[in-house]
Amino acid sequence: MKAVGVIVEYNPLHNGHVYHLSEARRLSGADAVVAVMSGPFLQRGEPAIVGKRARTEMALHAGADLVLELPVAYAVQPAEWFAYGAVALLHHTGVVDSLCFGSESGDLDSLQRIARVLAVEPAGLREDIARRLREGASYPAAYAGAAAALAPGGVDARDAAALLEQPNNSLGLHYLIALERLGSAIQPFTAARTGAAYHEATPGPGAIASATAVRRLLMADGPEAAAQYVPATTLAILQREWQTGRAPVHWERFVQPLLHIAATRRASELASIAEVTEGLEHRLIRTLSQLAEPSVDALLNALKTKRYTRTKLQRMLTHVLLNHSKTELSPSILAEGPGYLRALGFSSKGQSLLKQMKRSASLPVVIKPATFNHSQLELEIQAQAAYALAYTDKDTRTMYSDYYDPPIRY
């Protein structure tokens, strides 16, 4: 059975994602789709609007056959480590033949040429990034500029810069770099995005809107407001999660624990937390004392500068909330890769893939987290417990659902 991998967050799954799944099958000729999906907290440092089990259901209804969880150690990271962790999971399954990612350009050849150069960490790359940061660029812009300057023959530096300014192109580049560094035989494909742009805040004509626009509709008016832009199965799941008080989850639901932690930590303690860099611990403490209102949005707006993007600051606050230390999320630790393959859900084809993985995978396949020990899984269980505190009805079994709930079978 040929399997194609996709790397997703589904926050929430919408019609554009259904198109991507269809294109992944078509371009790769695969019989099954393996989705690597972030858990409760996402790459941009945000809590998912609905929980990982609900999003797993959405994925299975939309055509995914096996959903694997991307550990939070990689899920809440800049593109380099997010991509490396996700691609490594697909690589270690031993059953995934191809990877299909979305991009604005659809230009796989140019991205691959740049990836081959950057995979070996060229001399001067980090120094160029540091120089651009000192000049006031955000990290994504600094990386894109430095990468474009090293564009190989056949790729004009200006064209490369324009290419990498687009978020999906940039993330796709990191997937390709990860494949190179892993020496993986997985074959990459890219599907050009259609309809709404990645950050487009309002829906346009047609049935495809960006996840950002869909979330705005959901937050303003509830699930029915997004009905045009999501599959019927996604809409039903969203309605259920709203009715049970498990959604919508957003930063303000964490304001009390987050501000308590930030207000009761010494600067030296905050400085040990992942993504608290360059004196941000002092800026955080000073800003807290000057807030006009106790809200996460107000805190982020007050912290934000040209140098520190909202995404960078959200990731920092997520690590503060979850007490993720620099030591346990250091580059040397992350470079070791994920330590297991955890199944969140599967179809009948996915179940066949799991049986195959038990023979072919180069990492342990985890079905019951309660029977498996790993430091990354401990972080995942803690993240889920913290996430569940945002639900209307709180109980310890829900907080520690990772111990009790089996994978979803579709």
SERODREN-462851 format. One record per residue (C-alpha): x, y, z; residue number from 0. Coordinates in Angstrom, 2 decimals. Example, Ala and Ser with C-alpha at 12.3 -4.5 7.8 and 13.67 -1.06 7.14 Angstrom:
+---------+---------+---------+-----+
!    east !   north !      up !  nr !
+---------+---------+---------+-----+
!   12.30 !   -4.50 !    7.80 !   0 !
!   13.67 !   -1.06 !    7.14 !   1 !
+---------+---------+---------+-----+
***
This chain:
+---------+---------+---------+-----+
!    east !   north !      up !  nr !
+---------+---------+---------+-----+
!    0.00 !    0.00 !    0.00 !   0 !
!    1.48 !    3.37 !   -1.06 !   1 !
!    1.12 !    6.10 !    1.56 !   2 !
!    1.55 !    9.86 !    1.25 !   3 !
!    2.33 !   12.01 !    4.27 !   4 !
!    0.83 !   15.42 !    5.04 !   5 !
!    1.78 !   17.76 !    7.89 !   6 !
!   -1.20 !   19.60 !    9.33 !   7 !
!   -2.77 !   21.51 !   12.20 !   8 !
!   -6.42 !   21.65 !   11.04 !   9 !
!   -7.30 !   24.65 !   13.17 !  10 !
!   -9.98 !   23.82 !   12.07 !  11 !
!  -10.11 !   21.61 !    8.98 !  12 !
!  -11.74 !   23.52 !    6.12 !  13 !
!  -12.48 !   23.09 !    2.42 !  14 !
!   -8.98 !   24.11 !    1.40 !  15 !
!   -7.62 !   21.22 !    3.46 !  16 !
!   -9.98 !   18.81 !    1.71 !  17 !
!   -8.55 !   20.03 !   -1.60 !  18 !
!   -5.01 !   19.48 !   -0.30 !  19 !
!   -5.81 !   15.91 !    0.77 !  20 !
!   -7.28 !   15.20 !   -2.66 !  21 !
!   -4.24 !   16.69 !   -4.40 !  22 !
!   -1.89 !   14.70 !   -2.16 !  23 !
!   -3.49 !   11.45 !   -3.33 !  24 !
!   -3.58 !   12.55 !   -6.96 !  25 !
!   -0.02 !   13.83 !   -7.21 !  26 !
!    1.54 !   10.91 !   -5.33 !  27 !
!   -0.71 !    8.12 !   -6.59 !  28 !
!   -1.00 !    6.96 !   -2.98 !  29 !
!   -3.62 !    4.58 !   -1.63 !  30 !
!   -3.57 !    6.04 !    1.90 !  31 !
!   -2.81 !    9.33 !    3.67 !  32 !
!   -0.77 !    9.61 !    6.89 !  33 !
!   -1.28 !   12.96 !    8.63 !  34 !
!    1.15 !   14.30 !   11.22 !  35 !
!   -0.92 !   16.72 !   13.30 !  36 !
!   -0.05 !   19.12 !   16.12 !  37 !
!   -1.73 !   18.48 !   19.46 !  38 !
!   -3.31 !   21.12 !   21.73 !  39 !
!   -0.81 !   23.93 !   21.02 !  40 !
!    0.28 !   25.02 !   17.56 !  41 !
!    3.29 !   26.25 !   15.62 !  42 !
!    2.33 !   29.92 !   15.88 !  43 !
!    2.15 !   29.61 !   19.66 !  44 !
!   -1.64 !   29.47 !   19.88 !  45 !
!   -3.97 !   26.98 !   21.55 !  46 !
!   -6.00 !   25.09 !   18.96 !  47 !
!   -9.59 !   26.34 !   18.73 !  48 !
!  -10.80 !   22.75 !   19.37 !  49 !
!   -9.01 !   19.79 !   20.90 !  50 !
!   -6.85 !   17.24 !   19.15 !  51 !
!   -9.43 !   14.44 !   19.29 !  52 !
!  -12.04 !   16.62 !   17.57 !  53 !
!   -9.49 !   17.63 !   14.91 !  54 !
!   -8.50 !   13.97 !   14.45 !  55 !
!  -12.15 !   13.17 !   13.75 !  56 !
!  -12.24 !   15.98 !   11.18 !  57 !
!   -9.15 !   14.57 !    9.49 !  58 !
!  -10.48 !   11.02 !    9.29 !  59 !
!  -13.84 !   12.17 !    7.89 !  60 !
!  -12.01 !   14.29 !    5.29 !  61 !
!   -9.89 !   11.41 !    3.96 !  62 !
!   -6.86 !   10.91 !    6.20 !  63 !
!   -6.26 !    7.26 !    7.08 !  64 !
!   -3.83 !    7.55 !    9.98 !  65 !
!   -3.28 !   10.57 !   12.25 !  66 !
!   -0.02 !   10.74 !   14.20 !  67 !
!    0.59 !   13.35 !   16.88 !  68 !
!    3.47 !   15.77 !   16.49 !  69 !
!    4.94 !   16.07 !   20.01 !  70 !
!    4.55 !   19.50 !   21.58 !  71 !
!    8.35 !   19.72 !   21.79 !  72 !
!    8.28 !   20.19 !   17.98 !  73 !
!    4.75 !   21.55 !   17.47 !  74 !
!    5.47 !   24.87 !   19.23 !  75 !
!    8.69 !   25.73 !   17.41 !  76 !
!    9.98 !   27.93 !   14.61 !  77 !
!    9.64 !   26.44 !   11.14 !  78 !
!   13.03 !   24.68 !   11.18 !  79 !
!   12.27 !   22.42 !   14.15 !  80 !
!    8.54 !   22.09 !   13.47 !  81 !
!    9.37 !   20.76 !   10.02 !  82 !
!   12.20 !   18.54 !   11.22 !  83 !
!   10.07 !   16.84 !   13.88 !  84 !
!    7.12 !   16.28 !   11.53 !  85 !
!    9.19 !   14.98 !    8.61 !  86 !
!   11.18 !   12.73 !   10.96 !  87 !
!    7.94 !   11.11 !   12.15 !  88 !
!    6.91 !   10.34 !    8.57 !  89 !
!   10.40 !    9.05 !    7.78 !  90 !
!   10.48 !    6.74 !   10.79 !  91 !
!    7.12 !    5.12 !   10.02 !  92 !
!    8.79 !    3.05 !    7.33 !  93 !
!    5.51 !    3.06 !    5.36 !  94 !
!    5.33 !    6.61 !    3.93 !  95 !
!    6.56 !    6.87 !    0.34 !  96 !
!    5.89 !   10.54 !   -0.36 !  97 !
!    5.17 !   13.92 !    1.23 !  98 !
!    2.79 !   16.50 !   -0.19 !  99 !
!    2.79 !   20.06 !    1.17 ! 100 !
!    0.95 !   23.18 !    0.10 ! 101 !
!    2.84 !   26.14 !   -1.33 ! 102 !
!    1.98 !   29.48 !   -2.86 ! 103 !
!    4.28 !   28.95 !   -5.83 ! 104 !
!    3.87 !   25.28 !   -6.69 ! 105 !
!    7.57 !   25.52 !   -7.70 ! 106 !
!    9.10 !   22.37 !   -6.21 ! 107 !
!   12.25 !   22.53 !   -8.34 ! 108 !
!   13.41 !   25.94 !   -7.07 ! 109 !
!   12.62 !   25.04 !   -3.46 ! 110 !
!   14.58 !   21.78 !   -3.77 ! 111 !
!   17.62 !   23.57 !   -5.20 ! 112 !
!   17.67 !   26.00 !   -2.29 ! 113 !
!   17.07 !   23.17 !    0.22 ! 114 !
!   20.09 !   21.20 !   -1.01 ! 115 !
!   22.32 !   24.21 !   -0.35 ! 116 !
!   20.87 !   25.02 !    3.08 ! 117 !
!   20.73 !   21.41 !    4.34 ! 118 !
!   24.49 !   21.44 !    4.95 ! 119 !
!   24.29 !   24.74 !    6.92 ! 120 !
!   26.56 !   26.85 !    4.66 ! 121 !
!   29.30 !   28.91 !    6.27 ! 122 !
!   28.06 !   32.38 !    6.98 ! 123 !
!   24.35 !   31.56 !    7.08 ! 124 !
!   23.95 !   32.05 !   10.84 ! 125 !
!   26.16 !   35.16 !   10.78 ! 126 !
!   24.04 !   36.67 !    8.00 ! 127 !
!   20.85 !   35.88 !    9.94 ! 128 !
!   22.33 !   37.49 !   13.07 ! 129 !
!   23.32 !   40.60 !   11.09 ! 130 !
!   19.82 !   40.97 !    9.68 ! 131 !
!   18.35 !   40.53 !   13.17 ! 132 !
!   20.60 !   43.32 !   14.49 ! 133 !
!   19.35 !   45.52 !   11.68 ! 134 !
!   15.80 !   45.03 !   12.96 ! 135 !
!   14.42 !   42.21 !   10.80 ! 136 !
!   12.15 !   39.58 !   12.33 ! 137 !
!   13.58 !   36.06 !   12.38 ! 138 !
!   11.42 !   34.78 !    9.46 ! 139 !
!   12.47 !   37.77 !    7.33 ! 140 !
!   16.13 !   37.41 !    8.36 ! 141 !
!   16.17 !   33.72 !    7.50 ! 142 !
!   14.45 !   34.28 !    4.16 ! 143 !
!   16.91 !   37.02 !    3.23 ! 144 !
!   19.97 !   35.00 !    4.24 ! 145 !
!   18.68 !   31.89 !    2.46 ! 146 !
!   17.94 !   33.85 !   -0.70 ! 147 !
!   21.47 !   35.28 !   -0.71 ! 148 !
!   22.78 !   31.71 !   -0.90 ! 149 !
!   20.46 !   30.71 !   -3.75 ! 150 !
!   22.20 !   28.22 !   -6.06 ! 151 !
!   22.82 !   28.61 !   -9.77 ! 152 !
!   19.60 !   28.72 !  -11.73 ! 153 !
!   17.72 !   30.52 !   -8.94 ! 154 !
!   18.01 !   34.32 !   -8.94 ! 155 !
!   18.52 !   35.74 !   -5.43 ! 156 !
!   15.66 !   38.23 !   -5.89 ! 157 !
!   13.37 !   35.49 !   -7.12 ! 158 !
!   14.42 !   33.33 !   -4.15 ! 159 !
!   13.71 !   36.18 !   -1.72 ! 160 !
!   10.23 !   36.70 !   -3.20 ! 161 !
!    9.65 !   32.95 !   -3.08 ! 162 !
!   10.60 !   32.60 !    0.59 ! 163 !
!    8.59 !   35.62 !    1.74 ! 164 !
!    5.47 !   33.45 !    1.35 ! 165 !
!    4.77 !   31.43 !    4.52 ! 166 !
!    3.88 !   28.10 !    2.90 ! 167 !
!    6.83 !   28.28 !    0.50 ! 168 !
!    9.10 !   28.94 !    3.48 ! 169 !
!    7.66 !   26.07 !    5.52 ! 170 !
!    7.86 !   23.79 !    2.48 ! 171 !
!   11.55 !   24.68 !    2.14 ! 172 !
!   12.10 !   23.47 !    5.71 ! 173 !
!   10.31 !   20.18 !    4.94 ! 174 !
!   12.71 !   19.68 !    2.03 ! 175 !
!   15.72 !   20.57 !    4.18 ! 176 !
!   14.57 !   18.01 !    6.76 ! 177 !
!   14.28 !   15.31 !    4.07 ! 178 !
!   17.84 !   16.10 !    2.97 ! 179 !
!   19.24 !   16.02 !    6.51 ! 180 !
!   17.50 !   12.73 !    7.28 ! 181 !
!   18.70 !   11.18 !    4.02 ! 182 !
!   15.08 !   10.16 !    3.52 ! 183 !
!   13.83 !    8.32 !    0.44 ! 184 !
!   10.42 !   10.02 !    0.80 ! 185 !
!    9.54 !   11.77 !   -2.46 ! 186 !
!    8.22 !   15.34 !   -2.10 ! 187 !
!    5.33 !   16.88 !   -4.02 ! 188 !
!    3.75 !   20.30 !   -3.65 ! 189 !
!    0.19 !   21.40 !   -4.32 ! 190 !
!   -0.23 !   25.06 !   -5.19 ! 191 !
!   -2.62 !   26.81 !   -2.79 ! 192 !
!   -5.94 !   27.80 !   -4.28 ! 193 !
!   -8.40 !   30.40 !   -3.08 ! 194 !
!   -7.58 !   32.38 !    0.06 ! 195 !
!   -4.05 !   33.34 !    1.07 ! 196 !
!   -2.56 !   31.95 !    4.31 ! 197 !
!   -3.10 !   35.08 !    6.45 ! 198 !
!   -6.20 !   36.40 !    4.66 ! 199 !
!   -8.41 !   37.61 !    7.50 ! 200 !
!  -11.76 !   37.77 !    5.71 ! 201 !
!  -13.40 !   35.22 !    3.41 ! 202 !
!  -13.59 !   35.98 !   -0.28 ! 203 !
!  -15.99 !   34.59 !   -2.88 ! 204 !
!  -16.29 !   30.82 !   -3.19 ! 205 !
!  -16.12 !   28.03 !   -0.65 ! 206 !
!  -12.45 !   28.28 !    0.35 ! 207 !
!  -11.31 !   30.65 !    3.09 ! 208 !
!   -8.08 !   30.72 !    5.11 ! 209 !
!   -8.00 !   29.11 !    8.54 ! 210 !
!   -7.48 !   32.62 !    9.96 ! 211 !
!  -10.72 !   33.83 !    8.34 ! 212 !
!  -12.61 !   30.70 !    9.45 ! 213 !
!  -11.47 !   31.16 !   13.05 ! 214 !
!  -12.58 !   34.80 !   13.01 ! 215 !
!  -16.03 !   33.75 !   11.88 ! 216 !
!  -16.16 !   31.05 !   14.56 ! 217 !
!  -15.06 !   33.41 !   17.32 ! 218 !
!  -17.51 !   36.11 !   16.27 ! 219 !
!  -20.65 !   34.12 !   15.53 ! 220 !
!  -20.12 !   30.41 !   16.23 ! 221 !
!  -19.96 !   27.33 !   13.98 ! 222 !
!  -22.87 !   28.18 !   11.68 ! 223 !
!  -21.07 !   31.32 !   10.51 ! 224 !
!  -18.34 !   29.16 !    8.95 ! 225 !
!  -20.67 !   26.59 !    7.37 ! 226 !
!  -19.87 !   27.67 !    3.80 ! 227 !
!  -16.15 !   27.12 !    4.27 ! 228 !
!  -15.95 !   23.77 !    6.09 ! 229 !
!  -17.15 !   20.23 !    5.28 ! 230 !
!  -20.47 !   19.17 !    6.83 ! 231 !
!  -18.64 !   16.72 !    9.09 ! 232 !
!  -16.35 !   19.47 !   10.41 ! 233 !
!  -19.38 !   21.70 !   11.05 ! 234 !
!  -21.11 !   18.95 !   13.05 ! 235 !
!  -17.99 !   18.38 !   15.15 ! 236 !
!  -17.60 !   22.12 !   15.78 ! 237 !
!  -21.24 !   22.38 !   16.84 ! 238 !
!  -20.77 !   19.49 !   19.28 ! 239 !
!  -17.60 !   21.01 !   20.78 ! 240 !
!  -19.31 !   24.40 !   21.22 ! 241 !
!  -22.32 !   22.77 !   22.87 ! 242 !
!  -20.21 !   20.78 !   25.33 ! 243 !
!  -18.10 !   23.78 !   26.39 ! 244 !
!  -14.88 !   22.37 !   24.91 ! 245 !
!  -14.69 !   25.21 !   22.40 ! 246 !
!  -13.79 !   27.79 !   21.40 ! 247 !
!  -10.40 !   27.59 !   23.12 ! 248 !
!   -8.31 !   30.76 !   22.80 ! 249 !
!   -5.60 !   32.60 !   24.70 ! 250 !
!   -7.92 !   34.53 !   27.00 ! 251 !
!   -9.11 !   31.27 !   28.55 ! 252 !
!   -5.55 !   30.90 !   29.91 ! 253 !
!   -5.14 !   34.44 !   31.20 ! 254 !
!   -5.37 !   33.53 !   34.89 ! 255 !
!   -2.79 !   30.70 !   35.00 ! 256 !
!   -0.47 !   32.46 !   32.55 ! 257 !
!   -0.40 !   35.79 !   34.39 ! 258 !
!   -0.07 !   33.97 !   37.73 ! 259 !
!    3.00 !   32.12 !   36.48 ! 260 !
!    4.56 !   35.19 !   34.87 ! 261 !
!    3.90 !   37.36 !   37.93 ! 262 !
!    5.36 !   34.91 !   40.45 ! 263 !
!    8.60 !   33.98 !   38.65 ! 264 !
!   11.91 !   35.72 !   39.17 ! 265 !
!   13.65 !   37.06 !   36.10 ! 266 !
!   16.27 !   34.32 !   36.40 ! 267 !
!   13.52 !   31.68 !   36.40 ! 268 !
!   11.81 !   33.16 !   33.34 ! 269 !
!   15.17 !   33.35 !   31.57 ! 270 !
!   15.46 !   29.55 !   31.75 ! 271 !
!   12.22 !   29.09 !   29.74 ! 272 !
!   12.39 !   28.28 !   26.03 ! 273 !
!   12.13 !   31.29 !   23.67 ! 274 !
!   12.73 !   33.77 !   26.51 ! 275 !
!   15.74 !   35.33 !   24.80 ! 276 !
!   17.76 !   38.54 !   24.74 ! 277 !
!   16.43 !   39.93 !   28.00 ! 278 !
!   12.75 !   39.27 !   27.22 ! 279 !
!   12.30 !   38.13 !   30.83 ! 280 !
!   12.86 !   41.73 !   32.00 ! 281 !
!   10.59 !   43.13 !   29.30 ! 282 !
!    7.88 !   40.66 !   30.31 ! 283 !
!    8.05 !   41.56 !   34.01 ! 284 !
!    8.12 !   45.30 !   33.27 ! 285 !
!    5.24 !   45.07 !   30.80 ! 286 !
!    3.07 !   43.08 !   33.22 ! 287 !
!    3.30 !   45.86 !   35.79 ! 288 !
!    2.15 !   48.44 !   33.21 ! 289 !
!   -0.79 !   46.58 !   31.66 ! 290 !
!   -4.01 !   48.57 !   31.52 ! 291 !
!   -6.02 !   45.35 !   31.67 ! 292 !
!   -5.17 !   41.74 !   32.59 ! 293 !
!   -5.50 !   40.08 !   29.20 ! 294 !
!   -3.19 !   37.99 !   27.03 ! 295 !
!   -4.01 !   40.09 !   23.97 ! 296 !
!   -3.07 !   43.28 !   25.82 ! 297 !
!    0.16 !   41.66 !   27.00 ! 298 !
!    1.09 !   40.55 !   23.46 ! 299 !
!    0.32 !   43.98 !   22.02 ! 300 !
!    2.48 !   45.64 !   24.66 ! 301 !
!    5.37 !   43.20 !   24.16 ! 302 !
!    5.35 !   43.29 !   20.37 ! 303 !
!    8.09 !   45.17 !   18.52 ! 304 !
!    9.43 !   45.08 !   14.98 ! 305 !
!   12.03 !   42.60 !   16.19 ! 306 !
!    9.67 !   40.38 !   18.19 ! 307 !
!    6.75 !   39.19 !   16.11 ! 308 !
!    3.45 !   38.18 !   17.67 ! 309 !
!    4.18 !   34.58 !   16.69 ! 310 !
!    7.54 !   34.59 !   18.49 ! 311 !
!    5.92 !   36.09 !   21.60 ! 312 !
!    3.00 !   33.65 !   21.54 ! 313 !
!    5.42 !   30.73 !   21.41 ! 314 !
!    7.29 !   32.24 !   24.32 ! 315 !
!    4.09 !   32.55 !   26.36 ! 316 !
!    3.12 !   28.97 !   25.51 ! 317 !
!    6.47 !   27.77 !   26.86 ! 318 !
!    5.97 !   29.91 !   29.97 ! 319 !
!    2.50 !   28.44 !   30.49 ! 320 !
!    3.79 !   24.87 !   30.02 ! 321 !
!    7.10 !   25.42 !   31.87 ! 322 !
!    9.26 !   24.28 !   28.94 ! 323 !
!   12.90 !   24.87 !   29.74 ! 324 !
!   15.64 !   25.84 !   27.30 ! 325 !
!   17.49 !   22.71 !   28.36 ! 326 !
!   14.79 !   20.20 !   27.41 ! 327 !
!   14.09 !   22.00 !   24.11 ! 328 !
!   17.71 !   22.76 !   23.20 ! 329 !
!   18.86 !   22.36 !   19.56 ! 330 !
!   20.97 !   19.35 !   20.51 ! 331 !
!   17.95 !   17.62 !   22.10 ! 332 !
!   15.63 !   18.51 !   19.22 ! 333 !
!   18.20 !   17.26 !   16.69 ! 334 !
!   17.79 !   13.78 !   18.18 ! 335 !
!   14.28 !   13.74 !   16.71 ! 336 !
!   10.96 !   12.47 !   18.04 ! 337 !
!   11.12 !    9.41 !   20.28 ! 338 !
!    7.92 !    7.59 !   19.30 ! 339 !
!    5.00 !    7.41 !   16.85 ! 340 !
!    1.71 !    8.05 !   18.61 ! 341 !
!   -1.52 !    7.21 !   16.80 ! 342 !
!   -4.43 !    9.59 !   17.49 ! 343 !
!   -6.83 !    7.88 !   15.08 ! 344 !
!   -7.11 !    5.64 !   12.05 ! 345 !
!   -9.40 !    4.24 !    9.39 ! 346 !
!   -9.41 !    0.59 !    8.29 ! 347 !
!   -6.54 !    1.41 !    5.89 ! 348 !
!   -4.80 !    3.22 !    8.72 ! 349 !
!   -5.13 !    0.16 !   10.92 ! 350 !
!   -3.42 !   -1.89 !    8.21 ! 351 !
!   -0.64 !    0.71 !    8.09 ! 352 !
!   -0.22 !    0.48 !   11.86 ! 353 !
!    0.20 !   -3.28 !   11.62 ! 354 !
!    2.82 !   -2.75 !    8.93 ! 355 !
!    4.55 !   -0.08 !   11.02 ! 356 !
!    5.02 !   -2.49 !   13.90 ! 357 !
!    7.42 !   -4.32 !   11.58 ! 358 !
!    8.88 !   -1.42 !    9.59 ! 359 !
!    8.99 !    1.58 !   11.96 ! 360 !
!   12.30 !    2.65 !   13.45 ! 361 !
!   10.55 !    4.19 !   16.48 ! 362 !
!    8.13 !    2.63 !   18.98 ! 363 !
!    4.49 !    2.76 !   17.88 ! 364 !
!    2.36 !    4.04 !   20.77 ! 365 !
!   -1.33 !    3.19 !   21.00 ! 366 !
!   -1.72 !    3.43 !   24.80 ! 367 !
!    0.33 !    6.30 !   26.28 ! 368 !
!   -0.27 !    4.95 !   29.81 ! 369 !
!    1.97 !    1.98 !   28.96 ! 370 !
!    4.86 !    4.00 !   27.45 ! 371 !
!    7.41 !    6.30 !   29.05 ! 372 !
!    9.26 !    9.06 !   27.24 ! 373 !
!   10.20 !   12.63 !   28.19 ! 374 !
!    8.48 !   14.04 !   25.08 ! 375 !
!    5.30 !   12.15 !   25.93 ! 376 !
!    5.40 !   13.57 !   29.47 ! 377 !
!    5.43 !   17.08 !   27.95 ! 378 !
!    2.52 !   16.10 !   25.73 ! 379 !
!    0.41 !   14.80 !   28.62 ! 380 !
!    1.15 !   17.97 !   30.60 ! 381 !
!    0.21 !   20.15 !   27.61 ! 382 !
!   -3.12 !   18.35 !   27.21 ! 383 !
!   -3.84 !   18.70 !   30.94 ! 384 !
!   -3.17 !   22.45 !   30.77 ! 385 !
!   -5.28 !   22.80 !   27.61 ! 386 !
!   -8.27 !   21.09 !   29.22 ! 387 !
!   -8.31 !   23.80 !   31.91 ! 388 !
!   -9.83 !   26.04 !   29.23 ! 389 !
!  -12.98 !   23.90 !   29.01 ! 390 !
!  -16.18 !   25.12 !   30.65 ! 391 !
!  -16.53 !   21.90 !   32.65 ! 392 !
!  -13.24 !   20.87 !   34.19 ! 393 !
!  -12.44 !   17.46 !   35.63 ! 394 !
!   -9.24 !   15.51 !   36.14 ! 395 !
!  -10.23 !   12.68 !   33.82 ! 396 !
!  -10.63 !   15.13 !   30.97 ! 397 !
!   -7.35 !   16.80 !   31.88 ! 398 !
!   -5.58 !   13.43 !   31.72 ! 399 !
!   -7.53 !   12.01 !   28.79 ! 400 !
!   -4.27 !   10.92 !   27.19 ! 401 !
!   -4.14 !    8.15 !   29.78 ! 402 !
!   -7.70 !    6.97 !   29.18 ! 403 !
!   -8.96 !    7.66 !   25.65 ! 404 !
!   -8.04 !    5.16 !   22.92 ! 405 !
!   -7.28 !    6.27 !   19.37 ! 406 !
!  -10.32 !    7.21 !   17.30 ! 407 !
!  -11.37 !    4.45 !   14.89 ! 408 !
!  -13.18 !    5.54 !   11.75 ! 409 !
+---------+---------+---------+-----+
***
